[in-house]
Amino acid sequence: MGGEGSTRLVRVGSRSFPVYPLVIVCLVLLNVILLLTAVVLGVNCGSMTDSPQSYLTPQVLTTEAEQLQIVMSETAQDHGQAQQDFVKEHRSHQQLKLQLESNKTYNDELQKQLELLLAERAALQSNTSDIVESCGLCMPGWFLSNTSCYFHGKKQSIVGKNWTASREDCISRGGDLAVIDTAEEHMLVFEHFPKVKWGTYLWEVGGVWIGLTDHQREGTWIWINNMTLNYTGFWMGGEPNNYRSAEHCAAIMATDKGLQSWFDASCETQREWLCEKKRS
């Protein structure tokens, strides 16, 4: 039964509770929640206050800027020093390079002088050998064979000569192109020449001029002493052939095939030559 002064009840499930005490409990719980919220907010604000950003005051920023400027200045000084060291090392490297080039030039000059001295020594040894071999009967550079002295035009000249120029050179040396008018003389002279392997020589440049031509009449070979060739056993096979009707001077090609070593050739081709003069 409910009257004017009776307490109102609230039914929760199977139970009934007075209304006023329940309101009081709810208010208490609400206060507790608010208190916890305030505590949490206070903690968060405190952590934010303790963060580094709270220290970025103008004084701190000025100090850090000054320290950064000092670091940059020291870095610039180190860079400048490093650049100076680089320039110094580069200059030293260039000086060393110039010194090496100078040494190389000096060594090249010494090498050239050494080569010249060796060549002079070889020439002196050759001349001495020629004098010893010829028993002093022939001039230096000439070799003795039987009763004549011979000069091989290749010994002292790198460039060959045509037939006419070869004869002029021999005359300037007090002789003339060689006249090989006996089998004995031919064999002696032939043994003097270094042998060329058959098939490896060049017809246009190989061989040694001798004093034999058929200028006056084709096929009639005359020595420079106006004697007619009377022995034909030393011509190579198929020689003389007057190739292209332009071969009128004779030369020797000393090969490893034997004594048949003469051939005719154009008198204008450049070859070695053989001079002859009577011994002293």
C-alpha positions as CSV (number, residue, x, y, z in Angstrom):
1,M,0.0,0.0,0.0
2,G,1.4,3.5,-0.7
3,G,0.5,6.6,1.2
4,E,1.8,10.2,1.1
5,G,4.8,9.5,3.3
6,S,5.7,6.1,2.0
7,T,9.2,5.4,0.4
8,R,9.3,4.9,-3.4
9,L,10.9,1.7,-4.7
10,V,12.6,0.8,-7.9
11,R,12.5,-2.8,-9.1
12,V,15.8,-4.1,-10.5
13,G,15.4,-7.7,-11.6
14,S,13.7,-9.7,-8.8
15,R,14.7,-7.1,-6.2
16,S,13.3,-3.7,-5.2
17,F,15.6,-0.7,-4.0
18,P,14.7,2.6,-2.5
19,V,15.0,5.4,-5.1
20,Y,17.1,8.0,-3.0
21,P,19.9,5.7,-1.8
22,L,20.3,4.6,-5.5
23,V,20.7,8.2,-6.6
24,I,23.3,8.8,-4.0
25,V,25.3,5.8,-5.1
26,C,25.2,7.0,-8.7
27,L,26.4,10.4,-7.8
28,V,29.3,8.9,-5.8
29,L,30.3,6.7,-8.8
30,L,30.1,9.8,-11.1
31,N,32.4,11.7,-8.7
32,V,34.9,8.9,-8.7
33,I,34.9,8.8,-12.5
34,L,35.5,12.5,-12.7
35,L,38.3,12.3,-10.2
36,L,40.0,9.6,-12.2
37,T,39.6,11.6,-15.4
38,A,41.2,14.6,-13.7
39,V,44.1,12.5,-12.5
40,V,44.8,11.1,-16.0
41,L,44.7,14.5,-17.6
42,G,47.1,15.8,-15.0
43,V,49.6,13.0,-15.7
44,N,49.4,13.6,-19.5
45,C,49.9,17.4,-19.0
46,G,52.9,16.7,-16.8
47,S,54.5,14.5,-19.4
48,M,54.0,17.1,-22.1
49,T,55.5,19.7,-19.8
50,D,58.6,17.5,-19.3
51,S,59.2,17.0,-23.1
52,P,62.2,18.6,-24.8
53,Q,60.0,21.2,-26.5
54,S,59.5,22.8,-23.2
55,Y,63.2,23.7,-23.2
56,L,63.3,25.4,-26.6
57,T,63.6,28.8,-25.1
58,P,65.2,31.7,-27.0
59,Q,68.3,31.4,-24.9
60,V,68.6,27.7,-25.7
61,L,68.1,28.3,-29.4
62,T,70.8,31.0,-29.4
63,T,73.3,28.7,-27.7
64,E,72.6,25.9,-30.1
65,A,73.0,28.3,-33.1
66,E,76.3,29.5,-31.8
67,Q,77.5,25.9,-31.3
68,L,76.4,25.0,-34.8
69,Q,78.3,28.1,-36.2
70,I,81.4,27.0,-34.4
71,V,81.1,23.5,-35.9
72,M,80.6,24.9,-39.4
73,S,83.6,27.2,-38.9
74,E,85.8,24.3,-37.8
75,T,84.5,22.2,-40.8
76,A,85.4,25.0,-43.2
77,Q,88.9,25.3,-41.7
78,D,89.4,21.5,-42.1
79,H,88.2,21.7,-45.7
80,G,90.6,24.5,-46.4
81,Q,93.5,22.6,-44.9
82,A,92.5,19.5,-46.8
83,Q,92.4,21.6,-50.0
84,Q,95.9,23.0,-49.3
85,D,97.2,19.5,-48.6
86,F,95.8,18.3,-51.9
87,V,97.4,21.2,-53.8
88,K,100.7,20.5,-52.1
89,E,100.5,16.8,-53.0
90,H,99.5,17.6,-56.6
91,R,102.5,19.9,-57.0
92,S,104.8,17.3,-55.5
93,H,103.3,14.7,-57.9
94,Q,103.9,17.0,-60.9
95,Q,107.5,17.6,-59.8
96,L,108.1,13.9,-59.4
97,K,106.6,13.3,-62.9
98,L,108.9,16.0,-64.4
99,Q,111.8,14.4,-62.7
100,L,110.9,11.0,-64.0
101,E,110.6,12.4,-67.6
102,S,113.9,14.1,-67.2
103,N,115.5,10.8,-66.0
104,K,113.9,9.0,-68.9
105,T,115.3,11.5,-71.4
106,Y,118.7,11.2,-69.8
107,N,118.6,7.4,-69.9
108,D,117.5,7.6,-73.5
109,E,120.5,9.8,-74.3
110,L,122.8,7.4,-72.4
111,Q,121.3,4.5,-74.4
112,K,121.9,6.2,-77.7
113,Q,125.5,7.0,-76.7
114,L,126.0,3.4,-75.6
115,E,124.7,2.2,-79.0
116,L,127.0,4.5,-80.8
117,L,130.0,3.3,-78.8
118,L,129.0,-0.3,-79.4
119,A,128.7,0.4,-83.1
120,E,132.1,2.1,-83.2
121,R,133.6,-0.8,-81.3
122,A,132.1,-3.3,-83.7
123,A,133.4,-1.2,-86.7
124,L,136.9,-1.1,-85.1
125,Q,136.8,-4.9,-84.4
126,S,135.6,-5.5,-88.0
127,N,138.4,-3.3,-89.4
128,T,140.9,-5.0,-87.2
129,S,139.6,-8.4,-88.3
130,D,139.8,-7.4,-91.9
131,I,143.4,-6.1,-91.5
132,V,144.4,-9.3,-89.7
133,E,142.7,-11.5,-92.3
134,S,144.2,-9.6,-95.2
135,C,147.6,-9.5,-93.6
136,G,147.6,-5.7,-94.0
137,L,147.4,-6.1,-97.8
138,C,143.9,-4.6,-98.0
139,M,142.4,-1.4,-96.7
140,P,140.0,-1.6,-93.6
141,G,136.6,-2.8,-94.7
142,W,138.0,-4.8,-97.6
143,F,138.7,-8.6,-97.6
144,L,141.5,-10.5,-99.3
145,S,140.8,-13.2,-101.8
146,N,143.6,-14.7,-103.8
147,T,145.3,-11.7,-105.5
148,S,142.6,-9.1,-105.1
149,C,140.9,-7.1,-102.3
150,Y,137.1,-6.9,-102.3
151,F,134.7,-4.5,-100.7
152,H,131.1,-5.7,-100.1
153,G,129.0,-2.6,-100.5
154,K,126.5,-3.6,-97.9
155,K,128.9,-3.5,-95.0
156,Q,129.1,0.2,-94.7
157,S,125.9,1.3,-96.5
158,I,122.3,0.6,-95.5
159,V,120.8,1.9,-98.8
160,G,121.5,-0.1,-101.9
161,K,122.6,1.4,-105.3
162,N,121.8,0.9,-108.9
163,W,124.5,-0.6,-111.2
164,T,125.9,2.7,-112.4
165,A,126.0,4.3,-108.8
166,S,127.6,1.1,-107.5
167,R,130.4,1.3,-110.1
168,E,130.9,5.0,-109.3
169,D,131.3,4.1,-105.6
170,C,133.8,1.4,-106.4
171,I,135.8,3.9,-108.5
172,S,135.8,6.4,-105.7
173,R,137.4,3.8,-103.5
174,G,140.2,3.2,-105.9
175,G,138.7,0.0,-107.6
176,D,135.8,-1.0,-109.8
177,L,133.0,-3.4,-109.8
178,A,134.3,-7.0,-109.5
179,V,135.4,-8.9,-112.5
180,I,135.0,-12.6,-111.7
181,D,136.5,-14.2,-114.8
182,T,137.7,-17.5,-113.4
183,A,135.9,-20.4,-111.6
184,E,138.4,-20.2,-108.8
185,E,137.7,-16.6,-108.1
186,H,134.0,-17.1,-108.3
187,M,134.1,-19.9,-105.7
188,L,136.3,-17.8,-103.3
189,V,134.0,-14.8,-103.5
190,F,130.9,-16.9,-103.3
191,E,132.1,-18.4,-100.0
192,H,132.4,-14.9,-98.6
193,F,128.7,-14.0,-99.0
194,P,126.2,-15.1,-96.4
195,K,123.8,-17.6,-97.9
196,V,120.2,-16.8,-98.5
197,K,117.6,-19.6,-98.2
198,W,116.3,-20.6,-101.6
199,G,112.9,-19.1,-102.3
200,T,113.0,-16.5,-99.5
201,Y,114.8,-13.7,-101.4
202,L,113.2,-10.9,-103.3
203,W,114.3,-10.5,-106.9
204,E,113.7,-6.7,-106.9
205,V,116.1,-6.0,-104.0
206,G,118.3,-9.1,-103.4
207,G,121.7,-9.8,-104.9
208,V,125.0,-8.1,-105.3
209,W,126.1,-6.2,-108.5
210,I,129.2,-7.3,-110.3
211,G,131.0,-5.7,-113.3
212,L,129.1,-7.7,-116.1
213,T,126.6,-6.3,-118.6
214,D,125.2,-6.9,-122.1
215,H,124.6,-3.2,-122.8
216,Q,126.3,-3.2,-126.2
217,R,124.6,-6.3,-127.6
218,E,121.8,-8.3,-126.1
219,G,123.0,-11.8,-125.0
220,T,126.7,-10.9,-125.3
221,W,128.0,-10.4,-121.8
222,I,131.0,-8.2,-121.4
223,W,133.1,-7.5,-118.2
224,I,133.9,-3.9,-117.4
225,N,137.5,-4.6,-118.5
226,N,136.1,-5.3,-122.0
227,M,136.7,-9.0,-121.7
228,T,133.9,-11.3,-123.0
229,L,132.3,-13.8,-120.6
230,N,133.7,-17.2,-121.6
231,Y,132.2,-19.4,-118.8
232,T,128.4,-19.6,-118.3
233,G,128.2,-22.3,-115.6
234,F,127.4,-19.9,-112.8
235,W,124.1,-18.6,-114.1
236,M,121.0,-19.7,-112.2
237,G,118.6,-22.0,-114.0
238,G,116.7,-20.0,-116.6
239,E,119.1,-17.1,-116.4
240,P,119.9,-14.8,-118.1
241,N,116.3,-14.3,-119.4
242,N,116.2,-10.5,-120.1
243,Y,112.8,-10.3,-118.4
244,R,110.6,-7.7,-120.1
245,S,113.6,-6.9,-122.4
246,A,114.9,-4.7,-119.6
247,E,117.6,-6.7,-117.8
248,H,121.1,-5.9,-118.9
249,C,123.2,-6.0,-115.7
250,A,124.5,-9.1,-113.8
251,A,124.3,-9.8,-110.0
252,I,125.1,-12.6,-107.6
253,M,122.5,-14.2,-105.4
254,A,124.3,-16.4,-103.0
255,T,121.8,-19.1,-102.0
256,D,122.1,-22.4,-100.3
257,K,121.5,-24.2,-103.6
258,G,125.1,-24.0,-104.7
259,L,127.4,-22.0,-107.0
260,Q,124.9,-21.3,-109.7
261,S,124.1,-17.8,-108.4
262,W,124.2,-15.3,-111.2
263,F,121.1,-13.6,-112.7
264,D,120.4,-10.6,-114.9
265,A,118.3,-7.7,-113.7
266,S,117.3,-4.2,-114.5
267,C,120.3,-1.9,-114.0
268,E,118.2,0.7,-112.2
269,T,117.2,-1.6,-109.3
270,Q,118.8,-0.9,-105.8
271,R,121.1,-3.7,-104.7
272,E,124.3,-4.3,-102.8
273,W,127.5,-4.2,-104.8
274,L,131.0,-5.8,-104.9
275,C,134.1,-3.7,-105.6
276,E,137.5,-5.1,-106.5
277,K,141.0,-3.8,-106.6
278,K,144.5,-5.3,-106.7
279,R,146.0,-5.9,-103.3
280,S,148.8,-3.5,-102.0
